[in-house]
């Protein structure tokens, strides 16, 4: 597990929020592409549910939260956000809450697990931002839900982008790449090729800054001191992270999680 407590920009969060990102080590999943700390099971990704439940129990024990009050987004690669306490949608890519001792999480295996925290209003959020969700604005949809529901000031909200596929490894068909190029040409490399390289992290930062999040309140791979970066490329680190791009269809899942503890 990677803790956020060492990051200077958000060090003061550690007294208010419990938060971190998981890696692929320390669990009991045994299928090679899921070994060993996979935290997701489905008919397509066939890790036994009991195995995933045990991995979650281990995480909860190590991090110090109750697995019975754990909620992860139900991914649909869009921009729907569940306001905890209101009726739960069938699928959504963001969660926000101001309830104490409830842990919310966003999965990622190349897609970005994004965490949000407002230490003033004591509210938090988690979002799953794949390339489609990024373009549809899931990050700012989560921010806007915190503002609307909890009266958060956009300038108080801190955002961390977790481990995700980097622009070194992620490509899209040129037709899809055009949308990122139109957002900012710097989000695309080798644009004239059939499959340009895409920087979904840069795109997420641009959209957050455009929405009013202060640049210094966003933690990603653009920080000057790379020892503080938590935004590793999942595809480049096979011993540490799962990656759909690298591992294929039966890929494992790590998560970013956050809860309010004070």
TAGI-V630519 format. One record per run of one state. SS is the DSSP state (2 for helix, 1 for strand, 0 for the rest). FROM is the first residue (numbers start at 1). TO is the last residue. Records with the same first field share a line. If there is no record, write none. Layout:
# TAGI-V630519
SS = FROM-TO ; FROM-TO
This chain:
# TAGI-V630519
0 = 1-1 ; 4-7 ; 16-16 ; 22-48 ; 64-66 ; 73-80 ; 84-93 ; 98-99 ; 101-102 ; 109-111 ; 119-122 ; 130-130 ; 137-137 ; 151-153 ; 162-163 ; 165-170 ; 184-184 ; 190-194 ; 199-199 ; 211-214 ; 220-225 ; 229-232 ; 234-243 ; 248-253 ; 261-262
1 = 2-3 ; 17-21 ; 70-72 ; 81-83 ; 94-97 ; 100-100 ; 103-108 ; 112-118 ; 123-129 ; 157-161 ; 164-164 ; 171-173 ; 188-189 ; 195-198 ; 218-219 ; 233-233 ; 254-260
2 = 8-15 ; 49-63 ; 67-69 ; 131-136 ; 138-150 ; 154-156 ; 174-183 ; 185-187 ; 200-210 ; 215-217 ; 226-228 ; 244-247
